Amino acid sequence: MGLTRNSPDAEDLVQDTMLKAFKAYDRLRPETFLKAWLFTIMRNTWFSTCRTAKLRPEVLLADMTDVDHRPTVADAHASSSAEDELLRDEIDPELMAALTGLSEEMRATVFHVVVGDMLCRDAAELLGVSTNTVLTRMHRSRHALRRALTKTEAPAGHVPRRAA
């Protein structure tokens, strides 16, 4: 539901994910974390679906007996990626600006740990880095986000309190 934002698409995504996982089960290594493996398949399937939909816009057909109606192309966010659309609809603009200030690696780590609700070790395996790297990135990301948000939210002369 976090990716698709509607139940029918989420059900289709889970079904596609399980089908792909079943077909690729023989390539699953014993040391691989199953949850991370399935989440990767699901995420890649979703991004592939979004990419395909962007390349092939949906054509809405009107009633062919009515002369005034013509087919239209649904192309609201042609230049936006799926991640941008999700973030634009779900996140406060100030937080979005702070997130865009992070490096790509930091954003990916925050996405998997916070949005994907993954354990740090699972995110580390998914990203191909060590668990300590994920922990360091999360620590630095939190501090960078805190700094960026206190700059934008604090009134003049206000000294921010240290968070516990």
DSSP file (Angstrom, degrees, kcal/mol; ACC not computed):
  #  RESIDUE AA STRUCTURE BP1 BP2  ACC     N-H-->O    O-->H-N    N-H-->O    O-->H-N    TCO  KAPPA ALPHA  PHI   PSI    X-CA   Y-CA   Z-CA
    1    1 A M     >        0   0    0      0, 0.0     4,-2.0     0, 0.0     9,-0.1   0.000 360.0 360.0 360.0 -30.8    0.0    0.0    0.0
    2    2 A G  T  4  +     0   0    0      1,-0.2   114,-0.0     2,-0.2     8,-0.0   0.835 360.0  35.3 -64.4 -32.0    2.9    2.4    0.7
    3    3 A L  T  4 S+     0   0    0      1,-0.1    -1,-0.2     3,-0.1     7,-0.0   0.903 128.7  30.7 -86.2 -45.4    4.0    2.2   -3.0
    4    4 A T  T  4 S-     0   0    0      2,-0.1    -2,-0.2     3,-0.0     5,-0.1   0.797  82.2-149.0 -89.0 -30.3    0.7    2.0   -4.8
    5    5 A R  S  < S+     0   0    0     -4,-2.0     2,-0.3     1,-0.1    -3,-0.1   0.631  71.1  75.1  64.7  17.0   -1.6    3.9   -2.5
    6    6 A N  S  > S-     0   0    0      1,-0.1     4,-2.0    -5,-0.0     5,-0.2  -0.971  79.4-126.5-153.6 149.3   -4.6    1.8   -3.5
    7    7 A S  H  > S+     0   0    0     -2,-0.3     4,-2.5     1,-0.2     5,-0.2   0.886 103.0  50.8 -65.0 -46.6   -5.7   -1.7   -2.6
    8    8 A P  H  > S+     0   0    0      0, 0.0     4,-2.2     0, 0.0    -1,-0.2   0.926 113.9  45.3 -61.1 -42.9   -6.2   -3.2   -6.0
    9    9 A D  H  > S+     0   0    0      1,-0.2     4,-2.5     2,-0.2    -2,-0.2   0.879 111.8  53.2 -66.5 -36.3   -2.8   -2.1   -7.3
   10   10 A A  H  X S+     0   0    0     -4,-2.0     4,-2.4     2,-0.2    -1,-0.2   0.906 108.7  49.4 -64.2 -41.2   -1.2   -3.3   -4.1
   11   11 A E  H  X S+     0   0    0     -4,-2.5     4,-2.2     2,-0.2    -2,-0.2   0.912 112.1  48.2 -64.0 -41.8   -2.8   -6.7   -4.5
   12   12 A D  H  X S+     0   0    0     -4,-2.2     4,-2.7    -5,-0.2    -2,-0.2   0.899 110.9  51.4 -63.9 -40.5   -1.6   -6.9   -8.1
   13   13 A L  H  X S+     0   0    0     -4,-2.5     4,-2.5     2,-0.2    -2,-0.2   0.913 110.1  48.2 -64.3 -42.8    1.9   -5.9   -7.0
   14   14 A V  H  X S+     0   0    0     -4,-2.4     4,-2.6     2,-0.2    -1,-0.2   0.913 112.4  49.6 -63.5 -41.6    2.1   -8.5   -4.3
   15   15 A Q  H  X S+     0   0    0     -4,-2.2     4,-2.1     2,-0.2    -2,-0.2   0.928 112.6  46.4 -64.1 -44.6    0.9  -11.2   -6.8
   16   16 A D  H  X S+     0   0    0     -4,-2.7     4,-2.4     2,-0.2    -2,-0.2   0.894 112.6  51.5 -62.9 -39.8    3.5  -10.1   -9.4
   17   17 A T  H  X S+     0   0    0     -4,-2.5     4,-2.6     1,-0.2    -2,-0.2   0.932 110.9  46.4 -63.1 -46.8    6.2  -10.1   -6.7
   18   18 A M  H  X S+     0   0    0     -4,-2.6     4,-2.4     2,-0.2    -1,-0.2   0.869 111.6  52.2 -66.1 -35.9    5.3  -13.6   -5.5
   19   19 A L  H  X S+     0   0    0     -4,-2.1     4,-2.1    -5,-0.2    -1,-0.2   0.935 112.7  44.3 -64.4 -46.2    5.2  -14.9   -9.1
   20   20 A K  H  X S+     0   0    0     -4,-2.4     4,-1.8     2,-0.2    -2,-0.2   0.891 113.7  51.0 -65.2 -39.2    8.7  -13.4   -9.8
   21   21 A A  H  < S+     0   0    0     -4,-2.6     4,-0.3     2,-0.2    -2,-0.2   0.901 109.5  50.4 -64.9 -40.5   10.0  -14.7   -6.5
   22   22 A F  H >< S+     0   0    0     -4,-2.4     3,-0.9     1,-0.2     4,-0.3   0.908 111.2  48.5 -63.4 -41.7    8.7  -18.2   -7.2
   23   23 A K  H 3< S+     0   0    0     -4,-2.1     3,-0.3     1,-0.2    -1,-0.2   0.824 118.0  40.9 -67.4 -30.9   10.3  -18.2  -10.7
   24   24 A A  T >< S+     0   0    0     -4,-1.8     3,-1.9     1,-0.2     4,-0.4   0.273  80.8 109.7-100.9  10.9   13.7  -17.0   -9.2
   25   25 A Y  G X  S+     0   0    0     -3,-0.9     3,-1.4    -4,-0.3    -1,-0.2   0.824  71.3  61.6 -58.7 -33.3   13.6  -19.2   -6.1
   26   26 A D  G 3  S+     0   0    0     -3,-0.3    -1,-0.3    -4,-0.3    -2,-0.1   0.715 101.6  53.8 -67.5 -18.5   16.4  -21.4   -7.4
   27   27 A R  G <  S+     0   0    0     -3,-1.9     2,-0.4     2,-0.1    -1,-0.3   0.471  80.8 112.8 -92.6  -2.7   18.7  -18.4   -7.4
   28   28 A L    <   -     0   0    0     -3,-1.4     6,-0.0    -4,-0.4    -3,-0.0  -0.576  61.5-143.5 -72.6 123.0   18.0  -17.5   -3.7
   29   29 A R    >   -     0   0    0     -2,-0.4     3,-1.5     1,-0.1    -2,-0.1  -0.585  16.7-120.5 -87.2 151.4   21.1  -18.1   -1.7
   30   30 A P  T 3  S+     0   0    0      0, 0.0    -1,-0.1     0, 0.0    -2,-0.0   0.794 111.7  54.1 -61.5 -29.0   20.9  -19.5    1.9
   31   31 A E  T 3  S+     0   0    0      2,-0.1     2,-0.3     0, 0.0    -3,-0.0   0.520  85.7 106.3 -85.6  -3.4   22.6  -16.4    3.4
   32   32 A T  S <  S-     0   0    0     -3,-1.5     2,-0.5     1,-0.1     3,-0.1  -0.561  75.8-121.9 -78.4 136.7   20.1  -13.9    1.8
   33   33 A F     >  -     0   0    0     -2,-0.3     4,-2.3     1,-0.2     5,-0.2  -0.693  18.0-147.0 -77.4 122.0   17.5  -12.3    4.0
   34   34 A L  H  > S+     0   0    0     -2,-0.5     4,-2.9     1,-0.2     5,-0.2   0.879  94.0  52.8 -60.4 -43.2   14.1  -13.3    2.6
   35   35 A K  H  > S+     0   0    0      1,-0.2     4,-2.4     2,-0.2    -1,-0.2   0.912 111.8  45.7 -62.2 -43.0   12.3  -10.1    3.5
   36   36 A A  H  > S+     0   0    0      2,-0.2     4,-2.2     1,-0.2    -1,-0.2   0.892 113.0  51.1 -66.2 -39.7   15.0   -7.9    1.9
   37   37 A W  H  X S+     0   0    0     -4,-2.3     4,-2.1     2,-0.2    -2,-0.2   0.933 113.4  43.9 -63.0 -47.6   15.0  -10.1   -1.2
   38   38 A L  H  X S+     0   0    0     -4,-2.9     4,-2.7     1,-0.2    -2,-0.2   0.891 112.4  52.5 -66.2 -39.5   11.2   -9.9   -1.6
   39   39 A F  H  X S+     0   0    0     -4,-2.4     4,-2.9    -5,-0.2     5,-0.2   0.895 108.8  50.9 -64.2 -38.8   11.1   -6.2   -0.9
   40   40 A T  H  X S+     0   0    0     -4,-2.2     4,-2.7     2,-0.2     5,-0.2   0.925 111.1  47.4 -63.4 -44.9   13.8   -5.7   -3.6
   41   41 A I  H  X S+     0   0    0     -4,-2.1     4,-2.3     2,-0.2    -2,-0.2   0.929 114.6  47.3 -60.7 -45.0   11.7   -7.7   -6.1
   42   42 A M  H  X S+     0   0    0     -4,-2.7     4,-2.4     2,-0.2    -2,-0.2   0.930 113.4  46.8 -63.5 -46.6    8.6   -5.8   -5.2
   43   43 A R  H  X S+     0   0    0     -4,-2.9     4,-2.7     1,-0.2     5,-0.2   0.925 113.9  47.3 -63.0 -45.4   10.3   -2.4   -5.4
   44   44 A N  H  X S+     0   0    0     -4,-2.7     4,-2.3     1,-0.2    -1,-0.2   0.874 111.8  51.2 -65.2 -37.0   11.9   -3.2   -8.7
   45   45 A T  H  X S+     0   0    0     -4,-2.3     4,-2.2    -5,-0.2    -1,-0.2   0.912 111.7  47.5 -64.0 -42.6    8.6   -4.5  -10.1
   46   46 A W  H  X S+     0   0    0     -4,-2.4     4,-2.5     2,-0.2    -2,-0.2   0.930 112.8  47.3 -65.4 -46.1    6.8   -1.3   -9.0
   47   47 A F  H  X S+     0   0    0     -4,-2.7     4,-2.7     1,-0.2    -1,-0.2   0.893 112.1  51.2 -63.5 -38.8    9.5    1.0  -10.5
   48   48 A S  H  X S+     0   0    0     -4,-2.3     4,-2.5    -5,-0.2    -1,-0.2   0.905 110.0  49.5 -63.6 -41.5    9.4   -1.0  -13.7
   49   49 A T  H  X S+     0   0    0     -4,-2.2     4,-2.4     2,-0.2    -2,-0.2   0.915 112.7  47.0 -62.7 -44.0    5.6   -0.7  -13.9
   50   50 A C  H  X S+     0   0    0     -4,-2.5     4,-2.0     2,-0.2    -2,-0.2   0.911 112.3  50.0 -64.9 -42.1    5.8    3.1  -13.3
   51   51 A R  H  X S+     0   0    0     -4,-2.7     4,-1.9     2,-0.2    -2,-0.2   0.913 111.8  48.3 -62.5 -43.3    8.5    3.4  -15.9
   52   52 A T  H  X S+     0   0    0     -4,-2.5     4,-1.9     1,-0.2    -1,-0.2   0.906 111.1  50.4 -64.1 -42.1    6.5    1.5  -18.4
   53   53 A A  H  < S+     0   0    0     -4,-2.4    -1,-0.2     1,-0.2    -2,-0.2   0.849 109.2  52.2 -65.6 -33.4    3.4    3.5  -17.7
   54   54 A K  H  < S+     0   0    0     -4,-2.0    -1,-0.2     1,-0.2    -2,-0.2   0.887 111.7  45.6 -69.9 -37.9    5.4    6.7  -18.2
   55   55 A L  H  < S+     0   0    0     -4,-1.9    -2,-0.2     1,-0.3    -1,-0.2   0.808 120.3  40.6 -74.0 -29.4    6.6    5.6  -21.6
   56   56 A R  S  < S-     0   0    0     -4,-1.9    -1,-0.3    -5,-0.2     3,-0.1  -0.790  88.9-151.5-121.1  86.0    3.2    4.4  -22.7
   57   57 A P        -     0   0    0      0, 0.0     2,-0.3     0, 0.0    18,-0.1  -0.188  24.1-103.4 -61.8 149.1    0.7    7.0  -21.5
   58   58 A E  E     -A   74   0A   0     16,-0.6    16,-2.2    -5,-0.1     2,-0.6  -0.534  31.0-148.2 -73.0 132.9   -2.8    5.9  -20.7
   59   59 A V  E     -A   73   0A   0     -2,-0.3     2,-0.6    14,-0.2    14,-0.2  -0.915   4.9-150.2-105.9 123.2   -5.3    6.9  -23.4
   60   60 A L  E     -A   72   0A   0     12,-2.5    12,-1.4    -2,-0.6     2,-0.5  -0.830  11.6-149.3 -94.3 120.2   -8.8    7.6  -22.2
   61   61 A L        -     0   0    0     -2,-0.6     2,-0.1    10,-0.2     3,-0.1  -0.769   9.2-151.9 -94.0 130.2  -11.4    6.7  -24.8
   62   62 A A        -     0   0    0     -2,-0.5     2,-0.4     1,-0.1    -1,-0.0  -0.340  43.8 -66.6 -88.6 174.8  -14.6    8.8  -24.9
   63   63 A D    >   -     0   0    0      1,-0.2     3,-1.1    -2,-0.1     6,-0.3  -0.508  45.9-147.5 -62.6 119.9  -18.0    7.6  -26.1
   64   64 A M  T 3  S+     0   0    0     -2,-0.4    -1,-0.2     1,-0.3    -2,-0.0   0.675  92.6  61.6 -70.9 -16.8  -17.4    7.1  -29.8
   65   65 A T  T 3  S+     0   0    0      1,-0.0     2,-0.6     2,-0.0    -1,-0.3   0.729  89.0  79.5 -80.4 -20.7  -21.0    8.2  -30.7
   66   66 A D    X   -     0   0    0     -3,-1.1     3,-0.6     1,-0.1    -4,-0.1  -0.792  67.1-160.0 -91.0 119.9  -20.5   11.7  -29.2
   67   67 A V  T 3  S+     0   0    0     -2,-0.6    -1,-0.1     1,-0.2    -3,-0.0   0.792  84.5  62.5 -70.7 -28.9  -18.6   13.8  -31.7
   68   68 A D  T 3  S+     0   0    0      2,-0.0     2,-0.4     0, 0.0    -1,-0.2   0.757  89.0  80.7 -71.6 -24.6  -17.4   16.4  -29.2
   69   69 A H    <   +     0   0    0     -3,-0.6    -7,-0.1    -6,-0.3    -3,-0.0  -0.680  56.7 178.0 -89.4 133.9  -15.3   13.9  -27.2
   70   70 A R        -     0   0    0     -2,-0.4    -7,-0.1    -9,-0.1   -10,-0.1  -0.928  40.1 -87.3-126.7 154.6  -11.9   12.9  -28.3
   71   71 A P        -     0   0    0      0, 0.0     2,-0.3     0, 0.0   -10,-0.2  -0.341  46.4-160.4 -59.5 139.5   -9.3   10.6  -26.7
   72   72 A T  E     -A   60   0A   0    -12,-1.4   -12,-2.5    -3,-0.0     2,-0.5  -0.879  14.5-124.8-121.9 156.5   -7.1   12.4  -24.2
   73   73 A V  E     -A   59   0A   0     -2,-0.3     2,-1.0   -14,-0.2   -14,-0.2  -0.885  14.7-139.1-103.4 126.4   -3.7   11.4  -22.8
   74   74 A A  E     +A   58   0A   0    -16,-2.2   -16,-0.6    -2,-0.5     3,-0.1  -0.739  46.3 144.8 -83.7 102.9   -3.4   11.2  -19.0
   75   75 A D    >   +     0   0    0     -2,-1.0     3,-0.7   -18,-0.1    -1,-0.1  -0.337   5.3 143.0-138.5  52.2    0.0   12.9  -18.6
   76   76 A A  T 3  S+     0   0    0      1,-0.3     2,-0.3     2,-0.1     3,-0.2   0.905  81.4  21.7 -65.2 -45.0   -0.1   14.8  -15.3
   77   77 A H  T >  S+     0   0    0      1,-0.1     3,-1.2    -3,-0.1    -1,-0.3  -0.530  71.6 156.2-124.5  64.8    3.4   14.2  -14.1
   78   78 A A  T <  S+     0   0    0     -3,-0.7    -1,-0.1    -2,-0.3    -2,-0.1   0.818  77.1  40.6 -63.6 -32.1    5.4   13.3  -17.2
   79   79 A S  T 3  S+     0   0    0     -3,-0.2     2,-0.3     2,-0.1    -1,-0.3   0.372  95.9  97.8-100.8   6.7    8.8   14.3  -15.8
   80   80 A S    <   -     0   0    0     -3,-1.2     2,-0.1     4,-0.0    -3,-0.1  -0.733  64.2-137.3 -98.0 142.5    8.4   12.9  -12.3
   81   81 A S     >  -     0   0    0     -2,-0.3     4,-2.2     1,-0.1     5,-0.2  -0.433  31.3-105.0 -85.0 169.5    9.7    9.6  -11.0
   82   82 A A  H  > S+     0   0    0      1,-0.2     4,-2.3     2,-0.2     5,-0.2   0.886 122.5  52.3 -62.6 -38.5    7.6    7.3   -8.8
   83   83 A E  H  > S+     0   0    0      2,-0.2     4,-2.8     1,-0.2     5,-0.2   0.915 108.7  50.1 -64.2 -42.3    9.7    8.3   -5.8
   84   84 A D  H  > S+     0   0    0      1,-0.2     4,-2.7     2,-0.2    -2,-0.2   0.908 111.4  48.2 -62.9 -41.9    9.1   12.0   -6.5
   85   85 A E  H  X S+     0   0    0     -4,-2.2     4,-2.1     2,-0.2    -1,-0.2   0.917 112.6  48.4 -65.1 -42.4    5.4   11.6   -6.8
   86   86 A L  H  X S+     0   0    0     -4,-2.3     4,-1.8     1,-0.2     5,-0.2   0.941 115.5  43.9 -61.3 -48.0    5.2    9.5   -3.6
   87   87 A L  H  X S+     0   0    0     -4,-2.8     4,-2.1     1,-0.2    -2,-0.2   0.882 111.8  53.4 -66.3 -38.0    7.3   12.1   -1.7
   88   88 A R  H  < S+     0   0    0     -4,-2.7    -1,-0.2    -5,-0.2    -2,-0.2   0.890 115.4  39.9 -64.9 -38.6    5.4   15.0   -3.2
   89   89 A D  H  < S+     0   0    0     -4,-2.1    -1,-0.2    -5,-0.2    -2,-0.2   0.771 125.7  33.2 -81.0 -26.3    2.0   13.6   -2.1
   90   90 A E  H  < S+     0   0    0     -4,-1.8     2,-0.4    -5,-0.2    -2,-0.2   0.642 104.3  69.2-108.1 -17.8    3.1   12.3    1.3
   91   91 A I  S  < S-     0   0    0     -4,-2.1     5,-0.0    -5,-0.2    -1,-0.0  -0.842  81.1-106.1-118.0 143.7    5.7   14.6    2.8
   92   92 A D     >  -     0   0    0     -2,-0.4     4,-2.5     1,-0.1     3,-0.3  -0.334  34.3-121.8 -56.2 138.4    5.7   18.1    4.1
   93   93 A P  H  > S+     0   0    0      0, 0.0     4,-2.3     0, 0.0     5,-0.2   0.843 112.0  52.6 -58.2 -35.5    7.4   20.5    1.6
   94   94 A E  H  > S+     0   0    0      2,-0.2     4,-2.0     1,-0.2     5,-0.1   0.903 111.3  46.1 -67.5 -39.3   10.0   21.6    4.2
   95   95 A L  H  > S+     0   0    0     -3,-0.3     4,-2.6     2,-0.2    -1,-0.2   0.883 110.7  53.7 -68.4 -37.7   11.0   18.0    4.9
   96   96 A M  H  X S+     0   0    0     -4,-2.5     4,-2.2     2,-0.2    -2,-0.2   0.913 108.6  49.2 -61.8 -42.6   11.1   17.2    1.2
   97   97 A A  H  X S+     0   0    0     -4,-2.3     4,-0.8     1,-0.2    -1,-0.2   0.898 111.7  49.1 -63.7 -39.9   13.5   20.1    0.7
   98   98 A A  H >< S+     0   0    0     -4,-2.0     3,-0.5     1,-0.2     4,-0.3   0.894 110.5  50.9 -66.4 -39.3   15.7   18.8    3.5
   99   99 A L  H >< S+     0   0    0     -4,-2.6     3,-1.5     1,-0.2    -2,-0.2   0.874 105.0  55.7 -66.1 -37.3   15.6   15.3    2.1
  100  100 A T  H 3< S+     0   0    0     -4,-2.2    -1,-0.2     1,-0.3    -2,-0.2   0.716  98.0  65.0 -69.3 -17.5   16.7   16.6   -1.4
  101  101 A G  T << S+     0   0    0     -4,-0.8    -1,-0.3    -3,-0.5    -2,-0.2   0.623  88.4  88.0 -76.3 -13.0   19.7   18.1    0.4
  102  102 A L  S <  S-     0   0    0     -3,-1.5    39,-0.0    -4,-0.3    -3,-0.0  -0.478  89.0-101.9 -82.2 156.4   21.0   14.7    1.3
  103  103 A S     >  -     0   0    0     -2,-0.1     4,-2.6     1,-0.1     5,-0.2  -0.283  35.5-105.4 -69.4 164.5   23.2   12.6   -1.0
  104  104 A E  H  > S+     0   0    0      1,-0.2     4,-2.4     2,-0.2     5,-0.2   0.881 121.4  51.2 -60.1 -40.4   21.6    9.8   -3.1
  105  105 A E  H  > S+     0   0    0      2,-0.2     4,-2.1     1,-0.2    -1,-0.2   0.903 111.1  47.7 -64.6 -40.9   23.2    7.2   -0.8
  106  106 A M  H  > S+     0   0    0      2,-0.2     4,-2.7     1,-0.2    -2,-0.2   0.918 112.3  49.1 -67.3 -43.1   21.8    8.9    2.3
  107  107 A R  H  X S+     0   0    0     -4,-2.6     4,-2.8     1,-0.2    -2,-0.2   0.915 111.0  50.1 -62.6 -42.7   18.3    9.2    0.8
  108  108 A A  H  X S+     0   0    0     -4,-2.4     4,-2.4     2,-0.2    -1,-0.2   0.906 111.8  48.4 -62.7 -40.9   18.3    5.6   -0.3
  109  109 A T  H  X S+     0   0    0     -4,-2.1     4,-2.5     2,-0.2     5,-0.3   0.941 113.0  46.7 -64.9 -46.9   19.3    4.5    3.2
  110  110 A V  H  X>S+     0   0    0     -4,-2.7     4,-2.8     1,-0.2     5,-0.9   0.905 111.8  53.3 -61.2 -41.2   16.7    6.7    4.9
  111  111 A F  I  X>S+     0   0    0     -4,-2.8     5,-2.8    -5,-0.2     4,-0.6   0.945 112.8  41.7 -59.6 -49.7   14.0    5.4    2.4
  112  112 A H  I  <5S+     0   0    0     -4,-2.4     6,-1.7     3,-0.2    -2,-0.2   0.906 121.7  39.5 -67.9 -41.1   14.7    1.8    3.1
  113  113 A V  I  <5S+     0   0    0     -4,-2.5    -2,-0.2     4,-0.2    -1,-0.2   0.919 130.2  24.9 -76.7 -43.4   15.0    2.1    6.9
  114  114 A V  I  <5S+     0   0    0     -4,-2.8    -3,-0.2    -5,-0.3    -2,-0.1   0.950 134.0  28.2 -89.2 -56.5   12.3    4.6    7.6
  115  115 A V  I  <<S+     0   0    0     -5,-0.9    -3,-0.2    -4,-0.6    -4,-0.1   0.926 127.8  42.7 -74.5 -44.5    9.8    4.3    4.7
  116  116 A G  S   <S-     0   0    0     -5,-2.8    -1,-0.2    -6,-0.2    -3,-0.2   0.559 100.0-137.2 -78.3  -7.2   10.4    0.6    3.9
  117  117 A D        +     0   0    0     -6,-0.3     2,-0.3     1,-0.2    -4,-0.2   0.880  46.9 158.4  52.9  44.0   10.5   -0.2    7.7
  118  118 A M        -     0   0    0     -6,-1.7    -1,-0.2     1,-0.1     2,-0.1  -0.662  46.3-110.0 -96.7 152.9   13.5   -2.4    7.2
  119  119 A L     >  -     0   0    0     -2,-0.3     4,-2.6     1,-0.1     5,-0.2  -0.463  33.5-113.4 -70.5 153.4   16.1   -3.5    9.8
  120  120 A C  H  > S+     0   0    0      1,-0.2     4,-2.4     2,-0.2     5,-0.1   0.872 117.5  52.1 -59.7 -37.4   19.5   -1.9    9.3
  121  121 A R  H  > S+     0   0    0      2,-0.2     4,-1.9     1,-0.2    -1,-0.2   0.877 110.7  47.8 -68.8 -35.1   21.1   -5.3    8.5
  122  122 A D  H  > S+     0   0    0      2,-0.2     4,-2.4     1,-0.2    -2,-0.2   0.912 112.8  48.1 -69.3 -42.3   18.4   -6.0    5.9
  123  123 A A  H  X S+     0   0    0     -4,-2.6     4,-2.6     1,-0.2    -2,-0.2   0.883 109.4  54.5 -63.7 -37.8   18.9   -2.5    4.3
  124  124 A A  H  X>S+     0   0    0     -4,-2.4     5,-2.3    -5,-0.2     4,-1.2   0.918 109.7  46.1 -62.2 -43.9   22.6   -3.0    4.4
  125  125 A E  H  <5S+     0   0    0     -4,-1.9    -2,-0.2     2,-0.2    -1,-0.2   0.914 113.3  49.7 -64.6 -42.2   22.3   -6.3    2.4
  126  126 A L  H  <5S+     0   0    0     -4,-2.4    -2,-0.2     1,-0.2    -1,-0.2   0.891 116.3  41.4 -63.4 -40.7   19.9   -4.7    0.0
  127  127 A L  H  <5S-     0   0    0     -4,-2.6    -1,-0.2    -5,-0.2    -2,-0.2   0.592 110.4-121.1 -84.6 -11.5   22.2   -1.7   -0.6
  128  128 A G  T  <5S+     0   0    0     -4,-1.2     2,-0.2     1,-0.3    -3,-0.2   0.827  74.6 108.9  75.8  32.1   25.3   -3.8   -0.7
  129  129 A V  S   <S-     0   0    0     -5,-2.3    -1,-0.3    -6,-0.2    -2,-0.1  -0.772  73.6 -85.3-128.8 174.8   27.1   -2.1    2.3
  130  130 A S     >  -     0   0    0     -2,-0.2     4,-1.7     1,-0.1     3,-0.2  -0.396  34.9-115.3 -79.7 161.4   27.9   -3.1    5.8
  131  131 A T  H  > S+     0   0    0      1,-0.2     4,-2.5     2,-0.2     5,-0.2   0.875 117.4  57.0 -61.8 -37.9   25.5   -2.6    8.7
  132  132 A N  H  > S+     0   0    0      1,-0.2     4,-2.5     2,-0.2    -1,-0.2   0.861 103.3  53.9 -63.1 -34.6   27.8   -0.1   10.3
  133  133 A T  H  > S+     0   0    0      2,-0.2     4,-2.7     1,-0.2    -1,-0.2   0.915 108.9  48.4 -64.8 -42.2   27.7    2.0    7.1
  134  134 A V  H  X S+     0   0    0     -4,-1.7     4,-2.6     2,-0.2    -2,-0.2   0.926 112.0  49.2 -62.8 -44.3   23.9    2.0    7.3
  135  135 A L  H  X S+     0   0    0     -4,-2.5     4,-2.2     2,-0.2    -2,-0.2   0.906 112.5  47.8 -62.2 -41.4   24.0    3.0   10.9
  136  136 A T  H  X S+     0   0    0     -4,-2.5     4,-2.7     2,-0.2     5,-0.2   0.925 111.9  49.5 -65.2 -44.3   26.5    5.8   10.1
  137  137 A R  H  X S+     0   0    0     -4,-2.7     4,-2.6     1,-0.2    -2,-0.2   0.904 111.4  49.3 -61.9 -40.7   24.4    7.1    7.2
  138  138 A M  H  X S+     0   0    0     -4,-2.6     4,-2.6     2,-0.2    -1,-0.2   0.917 111.6  49.2 -64.3 -42.0   21.2    7.1    9.4
  139  139 A H  H  X S+     0   0    0     -4,-2.2     4,-2.0     1,-0.2    -2,-0.2   0.946 115.3  43.0 -61.6 -48.6   23.1    9.0   12.1
  140  140 A R  H  X S+     0   0    0     -4,-2.7     4,-2.5     1,-0.2    -2,-0.2   0.866 113.1  53.0 -66.8 -36.5   24.4   11.6    9.7
  141  141 A S  H  X S+     0   0    0     -4,-2.6     4,-2.9    -5,-0.2     5,-0.3   0.922 107.8  50.7 -65.0 -44.0   21.1   11.8    7.9
  142  142 A R  H  X S+     0   0    0     -4,-2.6     4,-2.7     1,-0.2    -2,-0.2   0.929 113.1  45.7 -59.1 -45.3   19.2   12.5   11.1
  143  143 A H  H  X S+     0   0    0     -4,-2.0     4,-2.5     2,-0.2    -2,-0.2   0.908 113.6  48.7 -65.7 -41.6   21.6   15.3   12.0
  144  144 A A  H  X S+     0   0    0     -4,-2.5     4,-2.5     2,-0.2    -2,-0.2   0.912 114.1  46.1 -64.9 -41.9   21.5   16.8    8.5
  145  145 A L  H  X S+     0   0    0     -4,-2.9     4,-2.6     2,-0.2     5,-0.2   0.908 111.9  51.2 -66.3 -41.5   17.7   16.7    8.5
  146  146 A R  H  X S+     0   0    0     -4,-2.7     4,-2.3    -5,-0.3    -2,-0.2   0.928 112.3  46.7 -60.8 -45.2   17.6   18.2   12.0
  147  147 A R  H  X S+     0   0    0     -4,-2.5     4,-1.7     1,-0.2    -2,-0.2   0.931 114.0  47.4 -62.1 -46.1   19.9   21.0   11.0
  148  148 A A  H  X S+     0   0    0     -4,-2.5     4,-1.4     1,-0.2    -2,-0.2   0.880 114.7  45.9 -64.8 -38.8   18.0   21.8    7.8
  149  149 A L  H  X S+     0   0    0     -4,-2.6     4,-1.9     1,-0.2     5,-0.2   0.842 110.8  51.3 -76.5 -32.7   14.6   21.7    9.5
  150  150 A T  H  X S+     0   0    0     -4,-2.3     4,-1.6    -5,-0.2    -1,-0.2   0.814 107.8  54.6 -73.9 -27.1   15.7   23.9   12.5
  151  151 A K  H  < S+     0   0    0     -4,-1.7    -2,-0.2    -5,-0.2    -1,-0.2   0.896 115.2  38.7 -66.9 -40.0   17.1   26.5   10.0
  152  152 A T  H  < S+     0   0    0     -4,-1.4    -2,-0.2    -5,-0.1    -1,-0.2   0.779 123.6  38.0 -84.2 -26.1   13.8   26.7    8.2
  153  153 A E  H  < S+     0   0    0     -4,-1.9    -3,-0.2    -5,-0.1    -2,-0.2   0.729  89.5  97.4 -98.8 -23.6   11.4   26.5   11.2
  154  154 A A     <  -     0   0    0     -4,-1.6     3,-0.1    -5,-0.2     2,-0.0  -0.478  69.9-129.1 -75.5 132.3   13.2   28.5   13.9
  155  155 A P    >   -     0   0    0      0, 0.0     3,-2.0     0, 0.0    -1,-0.1  -0.309  46.2 -71.9 -70.6 163.6   12.1   32.1   14.4
  156  156 A A  T 3  S+     0   0    0      1,-0.3     3,-0.1     3,-0.0     0, 0.0  -0.312 121.0  13.4 -59.7 133.0   14.8   34.8   14.5
  157  157 A G  T 3  S+     0   0    0      1,-0.3     2,-0.4    -3,-0.1    -1,-0.3   0.423  92.8 135.6  82.9  -0.9   16.8   34.8   17.7
  158  158 A H    <   -     0   0    0     -3,-2.0    -1,-0.3     1,-0.0    -4,-0.1  -0.674  44.1-152.2 -85.3 130.2   15.5   31.3   18.7
  159  159 A V        -     0   0    0     -2,-0.4     2,-0.0    -3,-0.1    -3,-0.0  -0.901  21.2-127.9-101.9 117.2   18.1   28.9   20.0
  160  160 A P        -     0   0    0      0, 0.0     2,-0.2     0, 0.0   -10,-0.0  -0.350  20.0-123.3 -67.3 142.4   17.0   25.3   19.3
  161  161 A R        -     0   0    0      1,-0.1     2,-0.4    -2,-0.0     0, 0.0  -0.521  30.8-101.2 -80.9 152.1   17.0   22.9   22.2
  162  162 A R        -     0   0    0     -2,-0.2     2,-0.2     1,-0.1    -1,-0.1  -0.587  37.9-128.0 -74.9 128.4   19.0   19.7   22.0
  163  163 A A              0   0    0     -2,-0.4    -1,-0.1     1,-0.1     0, 0.0  -0.510 360.0 360.0 -78.0 145.1   16.8   16.7   21.2
  164  164 A A              0   0    0     -2,-0.2    -1,-0.1     0, 0.0    -2,-0.0   0.456 360.0 360.0 -80.7 360.0   17.0   13.7   23.4
